[in-house]
């Protein structure tokens, strides 16, 4: 659970680097690319990395981007696993991990708020996007439905509606 929360916080760093610092993507491009990365199988940030590497440098760029993204974190995770195996039973370590989970959740919420500015130009409009987001939250967080059971029906509503509005 903690690993999933922490990994979701990566979108904060990715957004800051790609949009704010490097300027490789606009806010709207980032939202579109992130949406595509989310529906592809595998970790979202790896999918985004693969798409951007391929966009700018073809297959070699995609492979280099993935290698650059995964090599150092793999070593860090392996070292952290060794440290956890040795010190994991310490109460201070358990408390630190709980605190990191709360920080990751806060980062995800902050990024969601920051990205919501892009909804002003969304074809569906803010009220429809908010309704879909609330329905998604209710299905996953409150009703504990599987992700596919929530996203498939919401996508079946949102995609045709967006398609119709784009055709106008």
DSSP file (Angstrom, degrees, kcal/mol; ACC not computed):
  #  RESIDUE AA STRUCTURE BP1 BP2  ACC     N-H-->O    O-->H-N    N-H-->O    O-->H-N    TCO  KAPPA ALPHA  PHI   PSI    X-CA   Y-CA   Z-CA
    1    1 A X     >        0   0    0      0, 0.0     4,-2.1     0, 0.0     5,-0.2   0.000 360.0 360.0 360.0 -46.8    0.0    0.0    0.0
    2    2 A X  H  >  +     0   0    0      1,-0.2     4,-2.8     2,-0.2     5,-0.2   0.890 360.0  54.5 -62.6 -39.6    2.8    2.4    0.9
    3    3 A X  H  > S+     0   0    0      1,-0.2     4,-2.3     2,-0.2    -1,-0.2   0.897 108.7  48.6 -63.1 -39.0    4.7    1.7   -2.2
    4    4 A X  H  > S+     0   0    0      2,-0.2     4,-1.9     1,-0.2    -1,-0.2   0.901 112.2  48.2 -67.9 -40.2    1.6    2.5   -4.3
    5    5 A X  H  X S+     0   0    0     -4,-2.1     4,-1.1     2,-0.2    -2,-0.2   0.935 113.9  46.7 -64.6 -45.4    1.0    5.8   -2.5
    6    6 A X  H  < S+     0   0    0     -4,-2.8     4,-0.3     1,-0.2     3,-0.3   0.883 111.2  51.4 -64.3 -39.0    4.7    6.8   -2.8
    7    7 A X  H >< S+     0   0    0     -4,-2.3     3,-1.4     1,-0.2     4,-0.3   0.863 104.6  57.0 -68.7 -34.1    4.7    5.9   -6.5
    8    8 A X  H >< S+     0   0    0     -4,-1.9     3,-1.3     1,-0.3     4,-0.2   0.813  96.9  64.4 -64.5 -28.8    1.6    7.9   -7.2
    9    9 A X  T >X S+     0   0    0     -4,-1.1     3,-1.2    -3,-0.3     4,-0.8   0.619  81.0  81.6 -68.6 -12.1    3.5   10.9   -5.8
   10   10 A X  H <> S+     0   0    0     -3,-1.4     4,-2.8    -4,-0.3    -1,-0.3   0.808  76.4  70.5 -63.1 -29.4    6.0   10.7   -8.6
   11   11 A X  H <> S+     0   0    0     -3,-1.3     4,-2.6    -4,-0.3    -1,-0.3   0.828  93.2  57.9 -58.6 -30.5    3.5   12.6  -10.8
   12   12 A X  H <> S+     0   0    0     -3,-1.2     4,-2.2    -4,-0.2    -1,-0.2   0.945 110.7  40.6 -62.2 -48.6    4.3   15.6   -8.7
   13   13 A X  H  X S+     0   0    0     -4,-0.8     4,-2.5     2,-0.2    -2,-0.2   0.911 115.3  51.1 -68.2 -43.1    8.0   15.4   -9.6
   14   14 A X  H  X S+     0   0    0     -4,-2.8     4,-2.9     1,-0.2     5,-0.3   0.922 111.7  47.7 -61.8 -45.0    7.3   14.5  -13.3
   15   15 A X  H  X>S+     0   0    0     -4,-2.6     4,-2.5    -5,-0.2     5,-1.2   0.933 112.0  49.5 -61.7 -46.6    4.9   17.4  -13.7
   16   16 A X  I  <>S+     0   0    0     -4,-2.2     5,-2.9    -5,-0.2     4,-0.3   0.917 116.8  41.6 -60.1 -44.1    7.3   19.9  -12.1
   17   17 A X  I  <>S+     0   0    0     -4,-2.5     5,-2.9     3,-0.2     6,-0.4   0.943 121.4  37.7 -70.1 -48.4   10.2   18.7  -14.3
   18   18 A X  I  <5S+     0   0    0     -4,-2.9     7,-1.7    -5,-0.2     6,-1.3   0.851 131.7  22.0 -76.7 -35.2    8.4   18.4  -17.6
   19   19 A X  I  <5S+     0   0    0     -4,-2.5    -3,-0.2    -5,-0.3    -2,-0.1   0.894 131.0  30.1 -99.4 -52.3    6.1   21.4  -17.4
   20   20 A X  I   <S+     0   0    0     -5,-1.2    -3,-0.2    -4,-0.3    -4,-0.1   0.931 129.5  25.3 -82.0 -46.5    7.5   23.9  -15.0
   21   21 A X  I   <S+     0   0    0     -5,-2.9    -4,-0.2    -6,-0.2    -3,-0.2   0.962 133.4  25.8 -85.3 -55.7   11.3   23.4  -15.1
   22   22 A X  S   <S-     0   0    0     -5,-2.9    -4,-0.2    -6,-0.3    -3,-0.1   0.809  83.2-146.2 -81.9 -30.7   12.1   22.0  -18.5
   23   23 A X        +     0   0    0     -6,-0.4    -4,-0.2     2,-0.1    -5,-0.1   0.752  52.7 137.1  69.9  23.4    9.1   23.3  -20.4
   24   24 A X  S    S+     0   0    0     -6,-1.3     2,-0.3    -7,-0.3    -5,-0.2   0.782  70.8  27.7 -72.3 -26.5    9.1   20.2  -22.6
   25   25 A X  S    S-     0   0    0     -7,-1.7     2,-0.1     4,-0.0    -2,-0.1  -0.965  78.0-127.2-132.8 148.9    5.3   20.0  -22.4
   26   26 A X     >  -     0   0    0     -2,-0.3     4,-2.6     1,-0.1     5,-0.2  -0.420  39.5-100.9 -81.6 170.7    2.5   22.5  -21.8
   27   27 A X  H  > S+     0   0    0      1,-0.2     4,-2.1     2,-0.2     5,-0.1   0.920 125.1  46.9 -57.7 -44.9    0.0   22.0  -19.0
   28   28 A X  H  > S+     0   0    0      2,-0.2     4,-2.4     1,-0.2    -1,-0.2   0.907 111.5  50.1 -66.3 -42.9   -2.6   20.7  -21.5
   29   29 A X  H  > S+     0   0    0      1,-0.2     4,-3.1     2,-0.2     5,-0.3   0.906 109.9  51.8 -61.6 -41.3   -0.1   18.4  -23.3
   30   30 A X  H  X S+     0   0    0     -4,-2.6     4,-3.0     1,-0.2     5,-0.2   0.931 109.9  48.4 -61.7 -44.8    1.0   17.0  -19.9
   31   31 A X  H  X S+     0   0    0     -4,-2.1     4,-2.1     2,-0.2    -1,-0.2   0.918 114.5  46.1 -62.4 -43.1   -2.6   16.2  -19.0
   32   32 A X  H  X S+     0   0    0     -4,-2.4     4,-2.0     2,-0.2    -2,-0.2   0.940 115.3  45.4 -64.9 -47.2   -3.3   14.5  -22.3
   33   33 A X  H  X S+     0   0    0     -4,-3.1     4,-2.7     1,-0.2    -2,-0.2   0.899 112.8  51.4 -64.1 -40.1   -0.1   12.5  -22.2
   34   34 A X  H  X S+     0   0    0     -4,-3.0     4,-1.8    -5,-0.3    -1,-0.2   0.886 107.5  53.4 -64.7 -37.7   -0.7   11.5  -18.6
   35   35 A X  H  X S+     0   0    0     -4,-2.1     4,-1.2    -5,-0.2    -1,-0.2   0.914 111.3  45.3 -63.2 -42.2   -4.2   10.4  -19.5
   36   36 A X  H  X S+     0   0    0     -4,-2.0     4,-1.1     1,-0.2     3,-0.4   0.913 110.8  53.9 -65.6 -42.2   -2.8    8.1  -22.3
   37   37 A X  H  < S+     0   0    0     -4,-2.7    -1,-0.2     1,-0.2    -2,-0.2   0.830 105.3  55.6 -61.6 -31.5   -0.1    6.8  -19.9
   38   38 A X  H  < S+     0   0    0     -4,-1.8    -1,-0.2     1,-0.2    -2,-0.2   0.827 106.9  47.6 -72.5 -31.3   -2.7    5.9  -17.4
   39   39 A X  H  < S+     0   0    0     -4,-1.2    -1,-0.2    -3,-0.4    -2,-0.2   0.654  95.4  88.5 -87.0 -12.7   -4.7    3.7  -19.8
   40   40 A X  S  < S-     0   0    0     -4,-1.1     2,-0.1    -3,-0.1     7,-0.1  -0.541  92.3 -99.7 -78.3 149.7   -1.6    1.8  -21.1
   41   41 A X  S    S+     0   0    0     -2,-0.2     2,-0.1     6,-0.0    -1,-0.1  -0.445  86.6  35.7 -68.8 143.6   -0.6   -1.3  -19.1
   42   42 A X  S    S-     0   0    0     -2,-0.1     2,-0.1    -4,-0.1    -2,-0.0  -0.417 106.7 -24.4 107.2 176.7    2.3   -0.7  -16.7
   43   43 A X     >  -     0   0    0     -2,-0.1     4,-2.2     1,-0.1     3,-0.2  -0.379  57.0-132.1 -64.8 136.5    3.3    2.1  -14.4
   44   44 A X  H  > S+     0   0    0      1,-0.2     4,-2.5     2,-0.2     5,-0.2   0.892 103.6  49.8 -57.5 -46.3    2.1    5.5  -15.6
   45   45 A X  H  > S+     0   0    0      1,-0.2     4,-2.2     2,-0.2    -1,-0.2   0.848 110.3  50.8 -68.2 -32.6    5.4    7.3  -15.2
   46   46 A X  H  > S+     0   0    0     -3,-0.2     4,-2.6     2,-0.2    -1,-0.2   0.906 110.6  49.7 -68.3 -41.1    7.2    4.6  -17.2
   47   47 A X  H  X S+     0   0    0     -4,-2.2     4,-2.4     2,-0.2    -2,-0.2   0.917 111.7  48.0 -62.1 -43.6    4.6    4.9  -19.9
   48   48 A X  H  X S+     0   0    0     -4,-2.5     4,-2.5     2,-0.2     5,-0.2   0.913 111.7  50.2 -62.9 -43.1    5.0    8.7  -20.1
   49   49 A X  H  X S+     0   0    0     -4,-2.2     4,-2.5     1,-0.2     5,-0.2   0.915 110.9  49.3 -60.3 -45.1    8.8    8.3  -20.2
   50   50 A X  H  X S+     0   0    0     -4,-2.6     4,-2.2     1,-0.2    -2,-0.2   0.914 111.7  48.6 -61.4 -44.8    8.5    5.8  -23.0
   51   51 A X  H  X S+     0   0    0     -4,-2.4     4,-2.2     2,-0.2    -2,-0.2   0.913 114.2  44.8 -65.0 -43.2    6.1    8.1  -25.0
   52   52 A X  H  X S+     0   0    0     -4,-2.5     4,-2.0     2,-0.2     5,-0.3   0.902 112.7  50.4 -70.9 -40.2    8.3   11.2  -24.6
   53   53 A X  H  X S+     0   0    0     -4,-2.5     4,-2.4    -5,-0.2     9,-0.4   0.912 114.2  45.4 -61.3 -41.7   11.5    9.4  -25.4
   54   54 A X  H  X S+     0   0    0     -4,-2.2     4,-1.7     7,-0.3    -2,-0.2   0.874 109.7  55.8 -69.1 -37.2   10.0    7.9  -28.5
   55   55 A X  H  < S+     0   0    0     -4,-2.2    -2,-0.2    -5,-0.2    -1,-0.2   0.919 119.8  28.8 -61.5 -44.2    8.5   11.3  -29.5
   56   56 A X  H  < S+     0   0    0     -4,-2.0    -2,-0.2     2,-0.1    -1,-0.2   0.797 140.1  13.3 -90.5 -30.3   11.8   13.1  -29.5
   57   57 A X  H  X S-     0   0    0     -4,-2.4     4,-1.0     1,-0.3     3,-0.4   0.258  92.0-130.2-136.0  13.3   14.3   10.4  -30.3
   58   58 A X  H  X  -     0   0    0     -4,-1.7     4,-2.1     1,-0.2    -1,-0.3  -0.276  67.6 -23.3  71.4-157.3   12.5    7.3  -31.7
   59   59 A X  H  > S+     0   0    0      1,-0.2     4,-2.5     2,-0.2     5,-0.2   0.895 138.9  52.4 -60.3 -44.3   13.2    3.8  -30.3
   60   60 A X  H  > S+     0   0    0     -3,-0.4     4,-2.5     1,-0.2    -1,-0.2   0.900 110.6  49.6 -60.3 -36.6   16.7    4.6  -29.0
   61   61 A X  H  X S+     0   0    0     -4,-1.0     4,-2.4    -8,-0.2    -7,-0.3   0.888 109.7  50.7 -66.8 -38.6   15.3    7.6  -27.1
   62   62 A X  H  X S+     0   0    0     -4,-2.1     4,-2.1    -9,-0.4    -2,-0.2   0.924 112.9  45.5 -64.2 -44.0   12.5    5.5  -25.6
   63   63 A X  H  X S+     0   0    0     -4,-2.5     4,-2.5     2,-0.2    -2,-0.2   0.908 114.3  48.1 -66.8 -41.7   15.0    2.8  -24.4
   64   64 A X  H  X S+     0   0    0     -4,-2.5     4,-2.8    -5,-0.2     5,-0.2   0.891 110.5  52.5 -65.3 -38.8   17.4    5.4  -23.0
   65   65 A X  H  X S+     0   0    0     -4,-2.4     4,-2.0     2,-0.2    -2,-0.2   0.920 111.7  45.1 -63.6 -43.6   14.5    7.2  -21.3
   66   66 A X  H  X S+     0   0    0     -4,-2.1     4,-2.3     2,-0.2     5,-0.2   0.921 113.8  49.2 -67.2 -42.6   13.4    4.0  -19.6
   67   67 A X  H  X S+     0   0    0     -4,-2.5     4,-2.3     1,-0.2     5,-0.2   0.926 113.1  47.6 -61.8 -43.5   16.9    3.0  -18.6
   68   68 A X  H  < S+     0   0    0     -4,-2.8     4,-0.4     1,-0.2    -1,-0.2   0.842 113.9  48.0 -65.7 -33.1   17.6    6.4  -17.2
   69   69 A X  H  < S+     0   0    0     -4,-2.0     4,-0.4    -5,-0.2    -1,-0.2   0.861 121.7  31.7 -74.0 -36.1   14.3    6.4  -15.3
   70   70 A X  H  X S+     0   0    0     -4,-2.3     4,-1.9    -5,-0.1    -2,-0.2   0.720  99.9  73.9-100.6 -23.2   14.7    2.9  -13.8
   71   71 A X  H  X S+     0   0    0     -4,-2.3     4,-1.6    -5,-0.2     5,-0.1   0.960 103.1  35.8 -63.2 -57.2   18.4    2.3  -13.2
   72   72 A X  H  > S+     0   0    0     -4,-0.4     4,-2.4    -5,-0.2     5,-0.2   0.931 117.2  51.8 -66.9 -45.8   19.1    4.5  -10.1
   73   73 A X  H  > S+     0   0    0     -4,-0.4     4,-2.8     1,-0.2    -1,-0.2   0.869 106.0  56.9 -59.0 -33.4   15.7    4.0   -8.5
   74   74 A X  H  X S+     0   0    0     -4,-1.9     4,-2.2     2,-0.2    -1,-0.2   0.932 108.6  45.6 -61.4 -44.6   16.2    0.2   -8.8
   75   75 A X  H  X S+     0   0    0     -4,-1.6     4,-2.3     2,-0.2    -2,-0.2   0.904 113.0  50.5 -64.4 -41.0   19.5    0.4   -6.9
   76   76 A X  H  X S+     0   0    0     -4,-2.4     4,-2.6     2,-0.2    -2,-0.2   0.917 111.0  48.7 -63.2 -43.3   17.9    2.7   -4.2
   77   77 A X  H  X S+     0   0    0     -4,-2.8     4,-2.6     2,-0.2    -1,-0.2   0.903 110.3  51.1 -65.4 -40.6   15.0    0.3   -3.7
   78   78 A X  H  X S+     0   0    0     -4,-2.2     4,-1.9    -5,-0.2    -1,-0.2   0.916 112.5  46.0 -63.2 -41.7   17.3   -2.7   -3.4
   79   79 A X  H  X S+     0   0    0     -4,-2.3     4,-2.3     2,-0.2    -2,-0.2   0.897 112.5  50.8 -66.2 -39.8   19.3   -0.8   -0.8
   80   80 A X  H  X S+     0   0    0     -4,-2.6     4,-2.8     2,-0.2    -2,-0.2   0.884 108.0  53.1 -64.8 -37.6   16.2    0.2    1.0
   81   81 A X  H  X S+     0   0    0     -4,-2.6     4,-2.3     2,-0.2    -1,-0.2   0.900 109.2  49.0 -64.1 -40.3   14.9   -3.4    1.0
   82   82 A X  H  X S+     0   0    0     -4,-1.9     4,-1.3     2,-0.2    -2,-0.2   0.924 113.1  46.7 -63.6 -43.7   18.2   -4.5    2.6
   83   83 A X  H  X S+     0   0    0     -4,-2.3     4,-3.1     1,-0.2     5,-0.2   0.900 112.4  50.3 -65.1 -40.3   17.9   -1.7    5.3
   84   84 A X  H  X S+     0   0    0     -4,-2.8     4,-2.5     1,-0.2    -1,-0.2   0.886 106.0  55.8 -66.4 -38.1   14.2   -2.6    5.9
   85   85 A X  H  < S+     0   0    0     -4,-2.3    -1,-0.2    -5,-0.2    -2,-0.2   0.851 117.1  36.9 -61.3 -32.7   15.0   -6.3    6.3
   86   86 A X  H  < S+     0   0    0     -4,-1.3    -2,-0.2    -5,-0.2    -1,-0.2   0.878 134.1  21.4 -86.6 -40.4   17.5   -5.3    9.0
   87   87 A X  H >< S+     0   0    0     -4,-3.1     3,-1.9    -5,-0.1     6,-0.3   0.340  88.0 107.8-112.4   5.3   15.7   -2.4   10.7
   88   88 A X  T 3< S+     0   0    0     -4,-2.5    -1,-0.1     1,-0.3    -3,-0.1   0.723  74.1  59.4 -60.8 -25.1   12.0   -3.0    9.8
   89   89 A X  T 3  S+     0   0    0     -3,-0.2    -1,-0.3    -5,-0.2     2,-0.3   0.528  79.8 108.0 -84.1  -3.8   10.9   -4.2   13.2
   90   90 A X  S <> S-     0   0    0     -3,-1.9     4,-1.7     1,-0.1     3,-0.5  -0.555  70.5-136.9 -73.7 134.0   12.0   -0.9   14.9
   91   91 A X  H  > S+     0   0    0     -2,-0.3     4,-2.3     1,-0.2     5,-0.2   0.842 103.5  57.9 -59.6 -34.3    9.0    1.3   15.9
   92   92 A X  H  > S+     0   0    0      1,-0.2     4,-2.3     2,-0.2    -1,-0.2   0.872 104.6  51.2 -65.0 -36.0   10.7    4.4   14.6
   93   93 A X  H  > S+     0   0    0     -3,-0.5     4,-2.2    -6,-0.3    -1,-0.2   0.919 109.3  49.9 -67.6 -43.0   10.9    2.9   11.1
   94   94 A X  H  X S+     0   0    0     -4,-1.7     4,-1.9     1,-0.2    -2,-0.2   0.912 112.2  48.3 -61.7 -42.2    7.2    2.0   11.1
   95   95 A X  H  X S+     0   0    0     -4,-2.3     4,-2.2     1,-0.2    -1,-0.2   0.892 109.9  51.8 -64.9 -40.2    6.3    5.6   12.2
   96   96 A X  H  X S+     0   0    0     -4,-2.3     4,-2.2     1,-0.2    -1,-0.2   0.897 109.0  50.5 -63.5 -39.8    8.6    7.0    9.5
   97   97 A X  H  X S+     0   0    0     -4,-2.2     4,-1.8     2,-0.2    -1,-0.2   0.886 109.1  50.8 -67.1 -38.5    6.9    4.9    6.9
   98   98 A X  H  X S+     0   0    0     -4,-1.9     4,-1.8     2,-0.2    -1,-0.2   0.913 110.6  50.1 -63.1 -41.8    3.4    6.0    8.0
   99   99 A X  H  X S+     0   0    0     -4,-2.2     4,-2.1     1,-0.2    -2,-0.2   0.887 108.1  52.6 -63.4 -39.5    4.6    9.6    7.8
  100  100 A X  H  X S+     0   0    0     -4,-2.2     4,-2.4     1,-0.2    -1,-0.2   0.865 106.4  54.1 -65.0 -35.2    5.9    9.1    4.3
  101  101 A X  H  X S+     0   0    0     -4,-1.8     4,-2.1     2,-0.2    -1,-0.2   0.902 108.5  48.6 -64.2 -40.4    2.5    7.7    3.2
  102  102 A X  H  X S+     0   0    0     -4,-1.8     4,-2.1     2,-0.2    -2,-0.2   0.893 111.2  50.1 -66.4 -39.7    0.8   10.8    4.5
  103  103 A X  H  X S+     0   0    0     -4,-2.1     4,-2.4     2,-0.2    -2,-0.2   0.918 109.6  51.1 -64.0 -43.4    3.2   13.0    2.7
  104  104 A X  H  X S+     0   0    0     -4,-2.4     4,-2.1     1,-0.2    -2,-0.2   0.908 109.4  50.4 -61.6 -42.0    2.7   11.1   -0.6
  105  105 A X  H  X S+     0   0    0     -4,-2.1     4,-2.2     1,-0.2    -1,-0.2   0.910 110.4  50.2 -62.6 -41.5   -1.0   11.4   -0.3
  106  106 A X  H  X S+     0   0    0     -4,-2.1     4,-2.5     1,-0.2    -2,-0.2   0.890 109.3  51.2 -63.3 -39.8   -0.7   15.2    0.3
  107  107 A X  H  X S+     0   0    0     -4,-2.4     4,-2.2     2,-0.2    -1,-0.2   0.888 109.5  50.4 -64.7 -39.1    1.6   15.5   -2.8
  108  108 A X  H  X S+     0   0    0     -4,-2.1     4,-2.2     2,-0.2    -2,-0.2   0.919 111.8  47.3 -65.4 -43.2   -1.0   13.6   -4.9
  109  109 A X  H  X S+     0   0    0     -4,-2.2     4,-2.3     2,-0.2    -2,-0.2   0.920 111.3  51.3 -63.8 -43.9   -3.8   15.9   -3.7
  110  110 A X  H  X S+     0   0    0     -4,-2.5     4,-2.3     1,-0.2    -1,-0.2   0.897 110.7  48.4 -61.5 -40.5   -1.7   19.0   -4.4
  111  111 A X  H  X S+     0   0    0     -4,-2.2     4,-2.9     2,-0.2    -1,-0.2   0.900 109.2  53.3 -67.3 -39.9   -0.9   17.9   -7.9
  112  112 A X  H  X S+     0   0    0     -4,-2.2     4,-1.2     2,-0.2    -2,-0.2   0.906 110.3  47.5 -59.6 -41.8   -4.6   17.1   -8.5
  113  113 A X  H  < S+     0   0    0     -4,-2.3     4,-0.4     2,-0.2    -2,-0.2   0.912 113.3  48.5 -65.2 -42.1   -5.5   20.7   -7.5
  114  114 A X  H >< S+     0   0    0     -4,-2.3     3,-1.0     1,-0.2    -2,-0.2   0.902 112.6  47.6 -65.1 -41.1   -2.7   22.1   -9.6
  115  115 A X  H >< S+     0   0    0     -4,-2.9     3,-1.7     1,-0.2     4,-0.3   0.698  92.6  79.1 -74.2 -18.7   -3.8   20.1  -12.7
  116  116 A X  G >< S+     0   0    0     -4,-1.2     3,-1.5     1,-0.3     4,-0.3   0.719  76.9  73.7 -64.5 -18.3   -7.4   21.0  -12.2
  117  117 A X  G X  S+     0   0    0     -3,-1.0     3,-1.3    -4,-0.4    -1,-0.3   0.821  87.4  63.0 -62.4 -29.4   -6.7   24.4  -13.8
  118  118 A X  G X  S+     0   0    0     -3,-1.7     3,-0.8     1,-0.2    -1,-0.3   0.639  85.5  74.9 -69.4 -13.9   -6.4   22.5  -17.1
  119  119 A X  G X  S+     0   0    0     -3,-1.5     3,-0.9    -4,-0.3    -1,-0.2   0.686  77.0  76.3 -72.7 -16.7  -10.1   21.5  -16.8
  120  120 A X  G <  S+     0   0    0     -3,-1.3    -1,-0.2    -4,-0.3    -2,-0.2   0.851 103.9  36.3 -61.5 -33.1  -11.1   25.1  -17.7
  121  121 A X  G <  S+     0   0    0     -3,-0.8    -1,-0.3    -4,-0.3    -2,-0.2   0.367  89.9 124.2-100.7   4.1  -10.3   24.3  -21.4
  122  122 A X    X   -     0   0    0     -3,-0.9     3,-0.7    -4,-0.2     4,-0.1  -0.396  66.8-128.9 -67.7 141.8  -11.5   20.7  -21.3
  123  123 A X  T 3  S+     0   0    0      1,-0.2    -1,-0.1    -2,-0.1     3,-0.0   0.789 107.0  53.8 -62.9 -29.1  -14.2   19.9  -23.9
  124  124 A X  T 3  S-     0   0    0      1,-0.1     4,-0.5     2,-0.0    -1,-0.2   0.761 106.9-131.6 -77.9 -24.3  -16.5   18.4  -21.3
  125  125 A X    <>  -     0   0    0     -3,-0.7     4,-2.2    -6,-0.2     5,-0.2   0.058  26.1 -76.3  87.1 157.5  -16.4   21.4  -19.1
  126  126 A X  H  > S+     0   0    0      1,-0.2     4,-2.6     2,-0.2     5,-0.2   0.871 124.3  53.9 -61.8 -42.9  -15.8   21.7  -15.3
  127  127 A X  H  > S+     0   0    0      2,-0.2     4,-2.2     1,-0.2    -1,-0.2   0.922 112.5  43.2 -62.5 -42.8  -19.3   20.5  -14.1
  128  128 A X  H  > S+     0   0    0     -4,-0.5     4,-2.5     2,-0.2    -1,-0.2   0.922 115.2  49.4 -68.4 -42.8  -19.2   17.2  -16.1
  129  129 A X  H  X S+     0   0    0     -4,-2.2     4,-2.4     1,-0.2    -2,-0.2   0.906 111.7  49.3 -61.3 -41.3  -15.5   16.6  -15.2
  130  130 A X  H  X S+     0   0    0     -4,-2.6     4,-2.6     2,-0.2    -1,-0.2   0.903 110.3  50.6 -65.0 -41.0  -16.3   17.2  -11.5
  131  131 A X  H  X S+     0   0    0     -4,-2.2     4,-2.3    -5,-0.2    -2,-0.2   0.916 112.0  47.0 -63.4 -42.5  -19.3   14.8  -11.7
  132  132 A X  H  X S+     0   0    0     -4,-2.5     4,-2.3     2,-0.2    -2,-0.2   0.901 112.8  49.7 -65.4 -40.2  -17.1   12.1  -13.3
  133  133 A X  H  X S+     0   0    0     -4,-2.4     4,-2.7     2,-0.2    -2,-0.2   0.908 111.6  47.9 -65.0 -41.8  -14.4   12.7  -10.7
  134  134 A X  H  X S+     0   0    0     -4,-2.6     4,-2.7     2,-0.2    -2,-0.2   0.909 112.0  49.8 -65.7 -41.5  -16.9   12.5   -7.8
  135  135 A X  H  X S+     0   0    0     -4,-2.3     4,-2.4    -5,-0.2    -2,-0.2   0.899 111.8  48.9 -63.6 -39.8  -18.4    9.3   -9.2
  136  136 A X  H  X S+     0   0    0     -4,-2.3     4,-2.4     2,-0.2     5,-0.3   0.933 112.3  47.7 -64.7 -45.9  -14.9    7.8   -9.6
  137  137 A X  H  X>S+     0   0    0     -4,-2.7     4,-2.4     1,-0.2     5,-1.1   0.923 112.7  49.2 -60.4 -45.0  -14.0    8.7   -6.0
  138  138 A X  I  X>S+     0   0    0     -4,-2.7     5,-2.5     1,-0.2     4,-0.6   0.919 113.0  46.8 -62.5 -43.9  -17.3    7.3   -4.7
  139  139 A X  I  <5S+     0   0    0     -4,-2.4     6,-2.9    -5,-0.2    -1,-0.2   0.910 124.2  29.9 -65.5 -42.3  -16.9    4.0   -6.5
  140  140 A X  I  <5S+     0   0    0     -4,-2.4     4,-0.4     4,-0.2    -2,-0.2   0.945 130.1  30.2 -85.4 -51.5  -13.3    3.4   -5.6
  141  141 A X  I  <5S+     0   0    0     -4,-2.4    -3,-0.2    -5,-0.3    -2,-0.1   0.880 131.2  28.4 -81.1 -38.7  -12.9    5.1   -2.1
  142  142 A X  I  <<S+     0   0    0     -5,-1.1    -3,-0.2    -4,-0.6    -4,-0.1   0.895 131.6  30.7 -92.3 -43.4  -16.3    4.7   -0.7
  143  143 A X  S   <S-     0   0    0     -5,-2.5    -3,-0.2    -6,-0.2    -4,-0.1   0.585  93.0-136.5 -93.0 -10.5  -17.8    1.6   -2.3
  144  144 A X        +     0   0    0     -4,-0.4    -4,-0.2    -6,-0.3     2,-0.2   0.839  42.1 164.7  58.5  37.1  -14.4   -0.2   -2.7
  145  145 A X        -     0   0    0     -6,-2.9    -1,-0.2    -7,-0.2     5,-0.1  -0.514  46.1 -92.7 -78.3 152.4  -15.2   -1.3   -6.2
  146  146 A X     >  -     0   0    0     -2,-0.2     4,-0.9     1,-0.1     3,-0.4  -0.326  35.3-114.6 -62.8 149.9  -12.4   -2.6   -8.5
  147  147 A X  H >> S+     0   0    0      1,-0.2     4,-3.1     2,-0.2     3,-0.9   0.882 115.1  51.9 -54.7 -44.8  -10.8    0.1  -10.6
  148  148 A X  H 3> S+     0   0    0      1,-0.3     4,-2.0     2,-0.2     5,-0.3   0.869 105.1  56.2 -63.0 -36.4  -12.0   -1.5  -13.9
  149  149 A X  H 34 S+     0   0    0     -3,-0.4     4,-0.3     1,-0.2    -1,-0.3   0.691 116.2  37.6 -70.0 -17.4  -15.6   -1.7  -12.6
  150  150 A X  H <X S+     0   0    0     -3,-0.9     4,-1.8    -4,-0.9    -2,-0.2   0.850 118.3  44.7 -96.3 -48.0  -15.5    2.1  -12.1
  151  151 A X  H  X S+     0   0    0     -4,-3.1     4,-2.9     1,-0.2     5,-0.2   0.847 106.1  59.0 -72.0 -34.3  -13.4    3.3  -15.0
  152  152 A X  H  X S+     0   0    0     -4,-2.0     4,-2.1    -5,-0.3    -1,-0.2   0.953 111.1  39.7 -62.9 -49.7  -15.1    1.3  -17.7
  153  153 A X  H  > S+     0   0    0     -5,-0.3     4,-1.1    -4,-0.3    -1,-0.2   0.911 117.6  49.2 -65.5 -39.2  -18.6    2.7  -17.2
  154  154 A X  H  X S+     0   0    0     -4,-1.8     4,-3.3     1,-0.2     3,-0.3   0.903 112.6  48.1 -66.1 -38.7  -17.3    6.2  -16.6
  155  155 A X  H  X S+     0   0    0     -4,-2.9     4,-2.4     1,-0.2     5,-0.4   0.865 106.3  57.5 -65.9 -35.8  -15.2    6.0  -19.7
  156  156 A X  H  < S+     0   0    0     -4,-2.1     4,-0.3    -5,-0.2    -1,-0.2   0.758 115.7  37.6 -65.9 -23.7  -18.3    4.7  -21.6
  157  157 A X  H  X S+     0   0    0     -4,-1.1     4,-1.4    -3,-0.3    -2,-0.2   0.883 120.6  43.2 -88.7 -48.8  -20.1    7.9  -20.5
  158  158 A X  H  X S+     0   0    0     -4,-3.3     4,-2.6     1,-0.2     5,-0.2   0.884 109.0  54.0 -70.1 -42.0  -17.2   10.4  -20.8
  159  159 A X  H  X S+     0   0    0     -4,-2.4     4,-2.6    -5,-0.2     5,-0.2   0.947 111.4  42.3 -64.4 -51.0  -15.6    9.3  -24.1
  160  160 A X  H  > S+     0   0    0     -5,-0.4     4,-2.6    -4,-0.3    -1,-0.2   0.892 114.9  52.6 -62.9 -35.9  -18.8    9.4  -26.3
  161  161 A X  H  X S+     0   0    0     -4,-1.4     4,-2.0     2,-0.2    -2,-0.2   0.928 112.1  44.7 -64.0 -44.2  -19.8   12.7  -24.7
  162  162 A X  H  X S+     0   0    0     -4,-2.6     4,-2.2     2,-0.2    -2,-0.2   0.897 112.2  53.2 -65.4 -39.6  -16.4   14.2  -25.4
  163  163 A X  H  X S+     0   0    0     -4,-2.6     4,-1.7    -5,-0.2    -2,-0.2   0.927 109.3  48.4 -61.3 -45.7  -16.5   12.9  -29.0
  164  164 A X  H  X S+     0   0    0     -4,-2.6     4,-0.7     1,-0.2    -1,-0.2   0.901 112.7  48.0 -62.3 -41.2  -19.9   14.4  -29.6
  165  165 A X  H  < S+     0   0    0     -4,-2.0     3,-0.4     1,-0.2    -1,-0.2   0.837 109.9  52.8 -71.1 -31.3  -18.7   17.8  -28.2
  166  166 A X  H  < S+     0   0    0     -4,-2.2    -1,-0.2     1,-0.2    -2,-0.2   0.828 102.7  58.8 -71.3 -31.2  -15.6   17.7  -30.3
  167  167 A X  H  <        0   0    0     -4,-1.7    -1,-0.2     1,-0.3    -2,-0.2   0.729 360.0 360.0 -70.7 -21.2  -17.5   17.1  -33.5
  168  168 A X     <        0   0    0     -4,-0.7    -1,-0.3    -3,-0.4    -2,-0.1   0.503 360.0 360.0 -67.7 360.0  -19.5   20.3  -33.0
